[in-house]
Amino acid sequence: MKADKIDTRKVVKALKKQKMQLLLEWLSQREQKLFRIGYTYLKRGEDVEDALQNTVLRVFDNISKLKEPVYFETWLIRIFINECKQMIRINQKTVPLSGYKEAAEDSHGMRRVEIDDLLSPIDEPDRTYIVMKYMAGFSYREISEVFEEKESTVKTRVHRSLKQVRAREERRSSHEM
């Protein structure tokens, strides 16, 4: 049996009282979605975990800045994406020697390496839009809220990017024959 989703308003209320436990439970219900988003940026599970930990601390420290509890998830995801981007800037100065690509599979049976390869020609934020929509299960509306874009803009960019991926794959398969 699936656990009941925790109401974001309760999470915000608890955080404003300096209680973090409900946030951690709320995050555990969304862990897979967040990891998929983070992985599109960072490519390593350890880095995604670090970004998520930094996000939790920033959310805890800045909860008073959130004006509407209904936008808590959107606000948290935006902070998480910014943390991922910050880690990229920091990590560009170092080159990892091992463990760059993990071979774990997603729910569709594709290895992360294959997904990275498929999406590699797609620029940001379009790559993140695709991951949020098709791998993390966000709606176009939710994605548009996170990135403060019109929903129609997000849809157009996702469809145009998928068209690019399909065309690239068709060219690849015709060259293999």
C-alpha positions in Angstrom: 0.0 0.0 0.0 1.3 3.4 -1.0 1.8 6.0 1.8 -0.4 9.1 1.7 1.2 12.1 0.2 2.2 14.7 2.7 0.5 18.1 2.3 3.0 20.8 1.4 1.2 23.3 3.6 1.9 21.1 6.6 5.6 20.9 5.5 5.9 24.7 5.3 4.2 25.1 8.7 6.6 22.6 10.3 9.6 24.3 8.7 8.5 27.7 9.9 8.5 26.1 13.4 12.1 25.0 12.8 11.1 21.3 12.5 12.7 19.4 9.7 11.4 15.8 10.0 8.2 16.4 7.9 10.4 17.9 5.1 12.6 14.8 5.1 9.5 12.5 4.9 8.1 14.7 2.1 11.4 14.6 0.2 11.5 10.8 0.5 8.2 10.6 -1.3 9.7 12.6 -4.2 13.2 11.3 -4.1 13.1 9.5 -7.4 11.8 12.5 -9.3 14.4 14.8 -7.7 17.2 12.3 -8.5 16.2 12.1 -12.1 16.3 15.9 -12.4 19.6 16.2 -10.6 21.2 13.4 -12.6 20.5 15.3 -15.9 22.8 18.0 -14.6 25.4 16.2 -12.4 25.7 12.6 -13.9 26.8 11.1 -10.6 24.6 9.9 -7.8 27.0 11.2 -5.1 26.8 14.7 -6.5 23.0 14.6 -6.7 22.9 13.6 -3.1 25.2 16.5 -2.2 23.0 18.9 -4.1 19.9 17.6 -2.4 21.5 18.0 1.0 22.5 21.6 0.1 18.9 22.2 -1.0 17.5 20.9 2.2 19.7 23.3 4.2 18.8 26.3 1.9 15.1 25.5 2.1 15.3 25.2 5.9 17.3 28.5 6.2 15.1 30.4 3.7 11.6 29.1 4.4 10.5 32.6 5.7 11.0 33.9 2.1 8.4 31.6 0.7 5.3 33.7 0.2 2.7 31.1 -0.8 2.9 27.5 0.7 1.1 26.2 -2.4 4.3 26.9 -4.5 6.6 25.1 -2.0 7.4 22.2 -4.4 8.1 24.6 -7.3 10.3 26.7 -5.1 12.3 23.7 -3.8 12.9 22.3 -7.3 14.2 25.7 -8.4 16.6 25.8 -5.5 17.6 22.2 -6.2 18.3 23.0 -9.9 20.3 26.1 -8.9 22.3 23.9 -6.5 23.0 21.4 -9.3 24.2 24.3 -11.5 26.4 25.6 -8.7 28.0 22.2 -8.3 28.7 22.0 -12.0 30.5 25.4 -11.9 32.6 24.1 -8.9 33.3 20.7 -10.4 34.4 22.1 -13.8 37.7 22.8 -12.1 38.3 19.1 -11.3 38.2 16.1 -13.5 36.9 12.8 -11.9 39.1 9.8 -12.7 36.5 7.1 -12.2 32.8 6.5 -11.8 31.7 9.2 -14.2 28.8 7.3 -15.6 26.7 4.9 -13.6 25.1 2.0 -15.4 21.9 2.0 -13.3 18.7 1.6 -15.3 15.7 3.8 -15.2 12.1 2.5 -15.0 12.0 2.0 -18.8 15.0 -0.3 -18.8 17.4 2.2 -20.4 20.8 2.7 -18.9 21.6 6.2 -17.8 24.5 6.2 -20.2 22.1 5.6 -23.1 19.7 8.3 -21.9 22.6 10.8 -21.6 23.7 9.9 -25.1 20.2 10.4 -26.5 19.8 13.8 -24.8 23.4 15.0 -25.2 22.7 17.3 -28.2 19.8 19.0 -26.4 20.6 22.2 -24.7 19.5 23.3 -21.2 16.9 23.9 -20.1 15.2 21.7 -22.7 17.0 18.6 -21.5 15.7 19.2 -18.0 12.2 19.8 -19.4 12.3 16.4 -21.1 13.6 14.6 -18.0 11.1 16.3 -15.7 8.2 15.4 -18.1 9.0 11.9 -19.2 11.3 10.5 -16.5 10.1 12.3 -13.3 6.4 12.6 -14.3 5.9 16.3 -13.9 3.1 18.0 -15.9 3.8 20.8 -18.4 2.1 23.2 -15.9 4.5 22.1 -13.1 7.5 22.5 -15.3 6.4 25.9 -16.5 6.0 27.0 -12.8 9.5 25.8 -11.9 11.1 27.7 -14.8 8.7 30.6 -14.8 7.9 30.0 -18.5 4.5 29.9 -20.3 3.2 26.3 -20.4 2.9 26.6 -24.2 6.6 27.5 -24.4 7.6 24.5 -22.4 5.4 22.2 -24.6 6.9 23.7 -27.8 10.5 23.3 -26.5 9.9 19.7 -25.4 8.3 18.7 -28.7 11.0 20.4 -30.8 13.7 18.7 -28.7 12.1 15.3 -29.0 11.9 15.9 -32.8 15.7 16.6 -32.8 16.3 13.3 -30.9 14.2 11.3 -33.3 15.9 12.8 -36.3 19.3 12.1 -34.9 18.3 8.5 -34.1 16.9 8.0 -37.6 20.2 9.3 -39.1 22.2 6.9 -36.8 20.1 3.9 -37.7 20.3 4.6 -41.5 24.1 4.8 -41.2 24.3 1.5 -39.4 22.6 -0.3 -42.3 
